[in-house]
Amino acid sequence: MRRVAIVGGGISGLAAAFELEQRRRGGAQVEYVLYEASANLGGVLRTEHVDGCVVEAGPDSFVTEKPWAADLCRELGIGEQLIGSNDADRKTYILVRGRLVVMPDGLMFMVPTKILPTELSPLFSWKTKLRMMQELFHPPRAVDHDESVAEFVERHYGAEMVDRLADPLLSGVYGGEAAHLSVRAVLPRFAEMERTHGSLGKAMLAARRKVGNGPKRPPPPLFSSLRNGMQSLAVTLAGRLTGSSMVTGATVQALQQEAGGWVVSAGLQSDHFDAVIVALPALAAAQVLRMAGAELSAELAAIQYTSSITVGLGYDGEVRRGLPPGFGFLVPRSEGKRLLAATFVHNKFPHRAPEDRALLRCFFGGANAENVWTLGDEKIIAIVREELQQILGIRAEPLFGRVYKWKSAMAQYGVGHLDRLERIERLRRRMPGLGLAGNGYRGIGVPDCVQSGREAAREAAGASG
Ligand SMILES: Cc1cc2nc3c(=O)[nH]c(=O)nc-3n(C[C@H](O)[C@H](O)[C@H](O)COP(=O)(O)OP(=O)(O)OC[C@H]3O[C@@H](n4cnc5c(N)ncnc54)[C@H](O)[C@@H]3O)c2cc1C
């Protein structure tokens, strides 16, 4: 019997356990124990139901283009609970000099694919619009080193594009800054487009033409989620695992190699395994692997994380009627606000709020999250309300407010991240039976974490059948 330990009961660890459970049920000679430090499984997947609204504390959805989370839901038999974002009403605003300006139609991330809406948009100055036209003539360029997203975008479209679009869009996903994130790790498709076409605009138009020649199908929704919230994925997953294989309230302090396997120490207990999957944020993985491999631990610890705070606010129907249509807004750093973004949940996922309610999900990240971290919930809600009043004119008292703090939860793939991953992989392979899963490596989103957990489990199961 091959014994596998899984450290961490977030979505990465649960997906790993599910993969092993499927194999066990299929007759493979494998068993597993999942160690989770807290009392609950699911990690940052947490949902509250308040006043008829589905309030997400952590992730609220995942990108549909990456199939692994939705595939898992179907395998679990909850495929009918998958919901898509209401893309007919998709509009995102950017705060520019205190006013909300809608992102023009045809922008793919920050690359314009429709000339007219971009040229007419007040989002960009004439200088940036001129840069967009000039960009179409950039020659292919082979860059042999990594660089920051800010440097890359500035080279193509200038500094205003970094401030108004690239930085706020990435802040919404990573909570970090475009000046620190690696273009190769975060926007690999764009780095490749530059290599093949030079101009991102030209590459995007060529890709569109290709799709345009194929059979016409309505595009899938940009984001998917679960009707009752993201936590229902964790709850369903946990329900499919062997109860006695999951140990909650068990913080793993250390992992040590021994002949042919691993020793896992949690509290006063130690247990022996053939393989171990560390499904933790890289920073936490560095700690449990300190004794087993100092060099690997140092590489893992060098992957930076930032903290984030989400605030859910519920309002009545009158506030809802006064809000602009669309999915929400992003705030460029240059606007000097503390909020990074807000989602109008009742528009993005109408199933998540009754018709007479507005549900806003507001987001602090990076330095702004740290600056308000020690404040109590009431103070944080007061800051959000002050900024919502300035931006949206909302003066009404919210019907409810919820604050969720996530310490060092968002991985920042810094410049050189892919080289670091190669070094980590080399060091890991020197430690047979060790697997790494989670958001610190090849994708921060829920689908990436599901895939990383399942892949690590397949490797750990090895020749068990
Ligand atoms: C606020 C927020 C919003 C997000 N929004 C989205 C979104 O909309 N879409 C999307 O796709 N992604 C989103 N993400 C990213 C995504 O949710 C995460 O990357 C992913 O859920 C991480 O899962 P995980 O299992 O790797 O880690 P975690 O969820 O962090 O789980 C790790 C688990 O390990 C446990 N643990 C820690 N140390 C130990 C130890 N020593 N021993 C035992 N257990 C330990 C922890 O208690 C925790 O339960 C968001 C993340 C946050 C924080």
Ligand as a Chemical Component Dictionary entry (heavy atoms), coordinates in Angstrom:
data_LIG
# 
_chem_comp.id                   LIG 
_chem_comp.type                 NON-POLYMER 
_chem_comp.pdbx_formal_charge   0 
_chem_comp.three_letter_code    LIG 
# 
loop_
_chem_comp_atom.comp_id 
_chem_comp_atom.atom_id 
_chem_comp_atom.alt_atom_id 
_chem_comp_atom.type_symbol 
_chem_comp_atom.charge 
_chem_comp_atom.model_Cartn_x 
_chem_comp_atom.model_Cartn_y 
_chem_comp_atom.model_Cartn_z 
_chem_comp_atom.pdbx_ordinal 
LIG C1  C1  C 0 -9.346  37.451 -1.572 1  
LIG C2  C2  C 0 -9.008  36.504 -2.675 2  
LIG C3  C3  C 0 -9.727  36.559 -3.852 3  
LIG C4  C4  C 0 -9.442  35.666 -4.882 4  
LIG N1  N1  N 0 -10.198 35.705 -6.011 5  
LIG C5  C5  C 0 -10.038 34.739 -6.945 6  
LIG C6  C6  C 0 -10.973 34.621 -8.011 7  
LIG O1  O1  O 0 -11.953 35.361 -8.100 8  
LIG N2  N2  N 0 -10.771 33.628 -8.924 9  
LIG C7  C7  C 0 -9.736  32.744 -8.829 10 
LIG O2  O2  O 0 -9.613  31.850 -9.681 11 
LIG N3  N3  N 0 -8.839  32.835 -7.809 12 
LIG C8  C8  C 0 -8.977  33.786 -6.868 13 
LIG N4  N4  N 0 -8.111  33.853 -5.811 14 
LIG C9  C9  C 0 -6.969  32.932 -5.771 15 
LIG C10 C10 C 0 -7.359  31.530 -5.318 16 
LIG O3  O3  O 0 -8.534  31.560 -4.564 17 
LIG C11 C11 C 0 -6.249  30.899 -4.481 18 
LIG O4  O4  O 0 -5.016  31.004 -5.152 19 
LIG C12 C12 C 0 -6.519  29.433 -4.167 20 
LIG O5  O5  O 0 -7.816  29.238 -3.646 21 
LIG C13 C13 C 0 -5.454  28.910 -3.208 22 
LIG O6  O6  O 0 -5.759  27.599 -2.821 23 
LIG P1  P1  P 0 -4.681  26.718 -2.047 24 
LIG O7  O7  O 0 -5.333  25.467 -1.647 25 
LIG O8  O8  O 0 -3.459  26.588 -2.880 26 
LIG O9  O9  O 0 -4.262  27.584 -0.789 27 
LIG P2  P2  P 0 -5.129  28.025 0.485  28 
LIG O10 O10 O 0 -6.544  28.259 0.142  29 
LIG O11 O11 O 0 -4.347  29.134 1.103  30 
LIG O12 O12 O 0 -5.079  26.746 1.421  31 
LIG C14 C14 C 0 -3.934  26.370 2.140  32 
LIG C15 C15 C 0 -4.403  25.637 3.382  33 
LIG O13 O13 O 0 -3.273  25.163 4.092  34 
LIG C16 C16 C 0 -3.486  25.327 5.465  35 
LIG N5  N5  N 0 -2.154  25.363 6.104  36 
LIG C17 C17 C 0 -1.248  26.366 6.117  37 
LIG N6  N6  N 0 -0.123  25.993 6.748  38 
LIG C18 C18 C 0 -0.326  24.718 7.152  39 
LIG C19 C19 C 0 0.478   23.767 7.856  40 
LIG N7  N7  N 0 1.723   24.054 8.259  41 
LIG N8  N8  N 0 -0.047  22.535 8.116  42 
LIG C20 C20 C 0 -1.308  22.201 7.710  43 
LIG N9  N9  N 0 -2.097  23.075 7.019  44 
LIG C21 C21 C 0 -1.619  24.308 6.758  45 
LIG C22 C22 C 0 -4.262  26.619 5.578  46 
LIG O14 O14 O 0 -4.989  26.656 6.801  47 
LIG C23 C23 C 0 -5.169  26.535 4.357  48 
LIG O15 O15 O 0 -6.411  25.944 4.652  49 
LIG C24 C24 C 0 -8.384  34.719 -4.748 50 
LIG C25 C25 C 0 -7.645  34.670 -3.556 51 
LIG C26 C26 C 0 -7.958  35.538 -2.515 52 
LIG C27 C27 C 0 -7.199  35.459 -1.225 53 
# 
loop_
_chem_comp_bond.comp_id 
_chem_comp_bond.atom_id_1 
_chem_comp_bond.atom_id_2 
_chem_comp_bond.value_order 
_chem_comp_bond.pdbx_ordinal 
LIG C1  C2  SING 1  
LIG C2  C3  SING 2  
LIG C2  C26 DOUB 3  
LIG C3  C4  DOUB 4  
LIG C4  N1  SING 5  
LIG C4  C24 SING 6  
LIG N1  C5  DOUB 7  
LIG C5  C6  SING 8  
LIG C5  C8  SING 9  
LIG C6  O1  DOUB 10 
LIG C6  N2  SING 11 
LIG N2  C7  SING 12 
LIG C7  O2  DOUB 13 
LIG C7  N3  SING 14 
LIG N3  C8  DOUB 15 
LIG C8  N4  SING 16 
LIG N4  C9  SING 17 
LIG N4  C24 SING 18 
LIG C9  C10 SING 19 
LIG C10 O3  SING 20 
LIG C10 C11 SING 21 
LIG C11 O4  SING 22 
LIG C11 C12 SING 23 
LIG C12 O5  SING 24 
LIG C12 C13 SING 25 
LIG C13 O6  SING 26 
LIG O6  P1  SING 27 
LIG P1  O7  DOUB 28 
LIG P1  O8  SING 29 
LIG P1  O9  SING 30 
LIG O9  P2  SING 31 
LIG P2  O10 DOUB 32 
LIG P2  O11 SING 33 
LIG P2  O12 SING 34 
LIG O12 C14 SING 35 
LIG C14 C15 SING 36 
LIG C15 O13 SING 37 
LIG C15 C23 SING 38 
LIG O13 C16 SING 39 
LIG C16 N5  SING 40 
LIG C16 C22 SING 41 
LIG N5  C17 SING 42 
LIG N5  C21 SING 43 
LIG C17 N6  DOUB 44 
LIG N6  C18 SING 45 
LIG C18 C19 SING 46 
LIG C18 C21 DOUB 47 
LIG C19 N7  SING 48 
LIG C19 N8  DOUB 49 
LIG N8  C20 SING 50 
LIG C20 N9  DOUB 51 
LIG N9  C21 SING 52 
LIG C22 O14 SING 53 
LIG C22 C23 SING 54 
LIG C23 O15 SING 55 
LIG C24 C25 DOUB 56 
LIG C25 C26 SING 57 
LIG C26 C27 SING 58 
# 
